[in-house]
Amino acid sequence: MNKEKSISAYRQSCEIIPGGVNSPVRAFKSVGGTPVFIDKAKGAKIYDIDGNEYIDYVGSWGPMILGHAYGPIVEAIKTQAELGSSFGAPTMLEKKMAELIVDMVPSVEMVRMVNSGTEATMSAVRLARGYTGRSKIVKFSGCYHGHGDSFLIKAGSGAVTLGLPDSPGVTRGIAGDTLIASYNNMESVEALFHQYAKDIAAIIVEPVAGNMGVVLPDIQFLRGLRDLATKHSALLIFDEVITGFRMAKGGAQEYYGIIPDITTLGKIIGGGLPVGAYGGRKDIMQHLAPSGPVYQAGTLSGNPLAMAAGIVMLETLRSKPSIYKELEEKTRSLADGLRNNLAKTGISGVVNQAGSLLTLFFTESKKVESFEQVMTSDKERYAKFFNLLLEAGIYLAPSQFEAAFVSYAHSADDIQKTLQSSLLAMQKL
Ligand SMILES: *Cc1c(COP(=O)(O)O)cnc(C)c1O
């Protein structure tokens, strides 16, 4: 496969963009080699600037649940562009978008639009702090909530500890307000509440973890978080930036039947344009300016182009409830096929699947249900697997610790080709 143009573009980009990319994972650092530069995409396929075609399982990290360049979304963007792309004043599109979200997401009675998932989670935490008058939050090691300062904190090796900054530039003061617990481990959360109950404004969690690779929640864990937050008058924030409109039309909260106080949304909600949102109970959301004292604003928030794209996306998902069953079945056939390939080749691994999300962990562990088990994965083996599949025209996430996103546009043929190539790749590991 010829990658000459991508290699040269990457070299030149590195001179003028830090690391050559506008978001770190795109640089292929954890799989080696250099990133392919994408020229265009359609359906389940992406094409690089050297003319190579790939079956795409990144899907822009989630938004492309209907496939790339979905006709009705393209039309909606074109139509709105002719009518103006930003006004900085309210529009009917924003009202329509809010109505759709309130209708689809069980816990959301009121919603505020922003421009990214990061903005949604940062704002949700500020709101939770403003509403409760408390300062600390509980997050889980291995869960990602965007790059806001409060979230760039990791746990010390499995222990329940006070946060330490994960990135230079995050102050100790901010890090100290983030308490770290272990995913799927209620005791670790109870221990934090035992010590800090009166200071904890919110628990923030990915209801299905997607950013350490896919880790399914134990339903008792999610229920336990709901009960504990209620008991201590803290808020439960479901970060549904990945799971929203993906696990079900109402997200993981519909899928698992658990009602959070605040929900953050992103990715799918913008139909491929930069959008985020956060919403929840009216009495909480009314704490936001201008109806309440908690400040949050945005010049381009509720942007007409993005709303036009998002509305078509959500209306499509709402009107075809069978989409989710089909996506889940398609993804299950991929997951089962990968497990068969592991068995045939004697390679150790675990395939976790939740709806249309999937991760193949190369690990000796029998199950992957915690961050600790995630960390037993063989990153070098994944890197080799990734590069073999890339050569075969299959574009997986360039990191072991990410999800594969299956879209409505992936055909049975795409899945078969992926499985055949993965069998060949595993034979070479
Ligand atoms: C992607 C993601 C974010 C951040 O969204 P951006 O749009 O990248 O800022 C937050 N939370 C979760 C769960 C995500 O997957």
The ligand as a Tripos MOL2 file, in Angstrom:
@<TRIPOS>MOLECULE
LIG
   15    15     1     0     0
SMALL
NO_CHARGES

@<TRIPOS>ATOM
      1 C1        -15.1360   12.1610   23.2380 C.3       1 LIG1
      2 C2        -15.5880   12.2160   24.6550 C.ar      1 LIG1
      3 C3        -15.6090   13.4220   25.3780 C.ar      1 LIG1
      4 C4        -15.0290   14.6930   24.8160 C.3       1 LIG1
      5 O1        -15.7130   15.1440   23.7010 O.3       1 LIG1
      6 P1        -14.9390   16.1600   22.6920 P.3       1 LIG1
      7 O2        -15.9960   16.5060   21.6990 O.co2     1 LIG1
      8 O3        -13.8040   15.3830   22.1530 O.co2     1 LIG1
      9 O4        -14.5110   17.3230   23.4960 O.co2     1 LIG1
     10 C5        -16.1510   13.4220   26.6310 C.ar      1 LIG1
     11 N1        -16.6380   12.3020   27.1830 N.ar      1 LIG1
     12 C6        -16.6310   11.1250   26.5350 C.ar      1 LIG1
     13 C7        -17.2210    9.9250   27.1800 C.3       1 LIG1
     14 C8        -16.0800   11.0430   25.2650 C.ar      1 LIG1
     15 O5        -16.0090    9.8570   24.6490 O.3       1 LIG1
@<TRIPOS>BOND
     1     1     2 1
     2     2     3 ar
     3     2    14 ar
     4     3     4 1
     5     3    10 ar
     6     4     5 1
     7     5     6 1
     8     6     7 2
     9     6     8 1
    10     6     9 1
    11    10    11 ar
    12    11    12 ar
    13    12    13 1
    14    12    14 ar
    15    14    15 1
@<TRIPOS>SUBSTRUCTURE
     1 LIG1         1 GROUP 0 **** ****
